[in-house]
């Protein structure tokens, strides 16, 4: 009842919604970089969003499943193949014993998410299964996957279900279910990432504020899960300022003394003392998370009220989708 790792890929680690409530102790939240794709993959296989998925970065792993299970792949299109044949993304798929999943060329995006019905059998550490790579805990032994790892599954499928159905009939029944993904949770792109002004917005020079909204930035090769360093015009304050460190959030745009912004990402530190010019709107964090070194980024302002409304609409859309996919959960729980 395991998933065998033949090739680990560039960086494959287990992530969930994050490890909340421990920042005062210096423990970072971490979690999936693209929470939208993580949640969608789990929803498609009948899981709740707090179940860990496998976050796959750029170059995917090669995995063999020793028992039948149901999976879904969402996020970046890294040309997934099952036993050498292309498979669909954003759908629940039935895998048989000894099936091999591997990935090919990157089509778009940076991070794909693999969810399995019932979840991977991972221990909870401080209430989360997320891998914190820097501190080496959570997920699978606190690290990314390695060759010859064997990851247990919590609920593999039976060859014959409770009502006598076979895996073939289950696969057909799942495939026949029509899926409609609302635009707010579908895999999409935008020309500009939307941001919200910080309390320190007015302390930056007018030219810097204008540059942030009108110029193009490039994601630096030094970027990773902790933060995306941006290369572009210098963002400067009207005068230097000493600040007391404050709690950080996913999407905070900090500006060090050198003037090159840093967008804090999933593995961000718990506190930071750099001035903050803005915050990436939660609804657009998945779009930013699917970018990588060398990609170009442009920003536009969004009001706090509009950002909150968009976030509420996305949450409502996920609730509606989970209700619409009740037939999927029923089929899987009966098998």
N, C-alpha and C positions, 0 to 999 in steps of 0.2 A: 504494500500500500504506500508506495513512495514515488517520488519524481527523481530520476537519476540525472545528474548533470554530466553530460559528455564534454560540453564546452561552456565556460561560464559567461562569455560575452565580456564587453568592456567594463560595465559596472551594473550588476544585477543584484538588487537588495530588496528585502521585504519592507514594505511601508504601509501604514494605515493613516488614519486622520491625524495622528500625532500624539505626543505625550504631554498632556496638559496638567497644570496645577503644580509643577515642580520648578518653575523658573526662579522663584525666590531662593531655591537651593542651588542654583547654577546649572540646572538640567535643561538643556534645549528641547524645544517642542519636536523638532524634526518632522517626519511624516512624508506623505507623497508630495512631490513637487507639483504635479498636475492633479489637484484634488477632484476636478471634474471627471477626468478620464478614470481615475481610481474608483470613484463612486459609481460611475456608469458601468464599469466592468463588473463590479460586485452586484449591482442591481440586476444586470442581465442574467446572472447565474443564481439569483434568488437569495443572495446574502444581504446583510445590513452593511452600511458603509464603514463600520468599525472593524471589519474583517480585513486582515492584511492581504494586499496583492503584491505581485512581484513587479517592481519597477525596473524596466529594461532600458538601458541607455545606449543609443546610437548603434552599437553592434550587439545583436541579440545572441542569447545562448542557444545551445542544442540540448534539448531535454527529452528524456524517454519516460513515459508513464507506464508503470507496471500494472496498474489496474484501471478499469474504465472510470471516467469522470466527465464532468461537464465544465468547460472553460469558456471564457470570453476574453477577447483582446480589444483594448481601446487605446486611444491616444495616437502616438506617432505610427505611421505606416512604415514598418521596417521589412516589408515583403514577407510576412509569415507564411510558412509552408508546413504541411503535415504529410509526412512520408513522401516528401518531394513534390507535393502538389499544392498550389496556392489555396489559402483558406480565407473565408470572409472575416472581416472585423465587425465589431459592434453587434455581434449576435451570439447567443448561446450555442455551443458546438459540443457534440458528444465525441469523446475520444475512447478508443478501445485499448485493451492491454497491449503493450509493446509499441504503441504509436510513438513516433518521434516528431517533435516540434522543433523547427529551426527557422532562422531568419536570413534574409538576403540583403539586397541593396536598400538603402534608405530612400524612401519616396518623399516623405515630408515629416516634419516634426523631429523631436529629439528623444522623447521618452514614451515607451509603450507600457501598458499595464496588463498583466495577466492575472485574472481572478479565476478561482476554481470553486465550484459549488461545495459549500461546507467549510472551505478555507484550508489553509496549510496548518499542520499541527505544530504550532510554535508556542513557546512559553510567553506569558505576559510578564513584562518588566515595568514596574511602576505604572501599571494599567494600560500598557500599549505593547504591540508587537513590532513597532517600528525599529529599524536598525539605525543606531546612532554610531556612524562609522568612526568619528573622532574618539569617542569614549569607549568604543568596542563593546557595546552591550545592545540587547534587543535583537529582534529578527533571528537569523540563523547564526548563532555563535558570535554575534556582534560584528559581522563582516559581510562583505559581498560574497556571492557564490564562488566556489572553486570547483575545479574538475573533480569528479568522483564523489561529490556531495550526494546524499540521498535524503530528500526532504519528505517526511511523512504527510499524508493527507488525512484530514479528519473524517471525511465521509465520501469514500469512493462509491461509485454506482455498482449495483448488482447486475449480473448478466441477465437475470429475469426479475422483473418488478413484482410488487405485491399483488398486482392484478393480472400477472401472467405476461405482460408485455416484454418484448425483447429490446435490446439496445437499438436495433434498427427501427422499430416502431417508435421508440422514444425520440430518436434523432429526427425522424420524419415529422413527428408531432411538433417538436420544437421549431423545425424549419418552416412549418406551415403557419406558425403564429406570426401575424403581421405586426411589425414594430414601427412605431412612429416616434421619432425623436424631435421634440420641439427645438426650434432654432437656438434657444438660450442654453441648451445642453448638448446640442449637436457639435461635432468637430468642425470648428469654423475659424476664420482668420479675420483680422481687422487691420486696416492700414496704420492705425495708431493705437497705442496702449493708453488707456484712460487713467488719469491720476487725480488725486484730491490734494488741495493745498494743505500744508502743515501750518502750525501756529507760528513757525519761523519764516514763512513764505516772504513776508514783507521785509525781512532782514537781509535778503539777497538783493543784489543790484538789479535795477530794472532791465539792464542788458542781459543779465544772467537768466532772469525769469523768461524773458523773450526768447533767448537761445534755447532754453529747455523745451519750449513749446513749438519752436519753428525749425530747429536744426535736427540733423540726423546723428544719432549716436551708434556706435558699434560695440558689440559685446566682446570684451577682451578675452584673449586665450587664458588669462588667469582666473576666469570665472568657474564656479562649481556650485555644489548644492548649498554652500553657506551664503554665497552672494555673487551677483553678477556685477563685475566692474565694467563701467561704460567709458568708452573713448570718444571724445568729442570736444566741443568748446568748453573752456573752463567755466565753472559755475562758482561765482565769488560772492561773498558777503559784503555789505556796505562797510563793515569794520570787523576785525577779528573779535572772536568772542570765546570766553571760557565757559563751558557748560558742565553741569552735574550730569553724570550718566543717568539715563532713563531706560525703562523697559523698551524692548524692540518688538516689532511685529513683522509678519510676513508681508513684504512689499514696501517697507520703509525705504525711502531714498535718502541715504546719508551722503554728506559732502565733506570729505576730508580737506585738510588745509591746501592740498595740491589742486583742488578744484574739479577733479574727475569723480563723478557720482558713483555710488555703489548701491545697488538694489539688494536689500537683504532677502534671502530666500528661505527655504524650509529648514536648513540646518543653521540658521542664524544664531549668533551669540545671544545670551539672555538680556544683556544691557549694552548700551552704546552711548558714547559721549560726543559724537560728531553732530554738527547741526543737520537738521532734516528739512529738506525743501518741500517734500511731498510724499504721498503714499500711493502705491499702485492700487487701484480699485480691486476689491476681492474678485469681482466677476471677470476681470481681465488677467488675473494671476496665472490661470492655466495657459493663456496665449503666450505670456512671457516665459513660462516654464518650458514650453515646447521650442524655444529658441536656444541657440548654442553659440559658441565662440565664432566670431566673424559675422554673425547676423546683424542686420541693421534695425534700430529701434527709433520710433518717433512717438511723441507724447501729445496728448490733448487733455485739457482740464474737464473735470466732471464735478458737479456739486455733490456734497455729502448726501443730501436727500435723494438725489437721483441714484447714486451708488447704492444706497440702502434699499431703494425700491428694486433695483436690478437684482441685488443679492436675494431679496425676498422672493422675487419672481422665479429665480433659478431654483431655490429651495422648494417652492410650491410645485414646480415642474417635475422635480425628482420624486416628490411624494406622489404626484399623479401617475408618473411612469411606474413606480413600484406597485401601485394599485392595479394599473393596467396589465402588469406582468404577473399577477397572481396565478394565472394558468401555468406559467413556467414553473413557479415554486411548487405548485401542486403536482405537476408531472414529475419533477425531480425528487420530491419527498416521498412519492409513491414508488420510486424505483430503487 
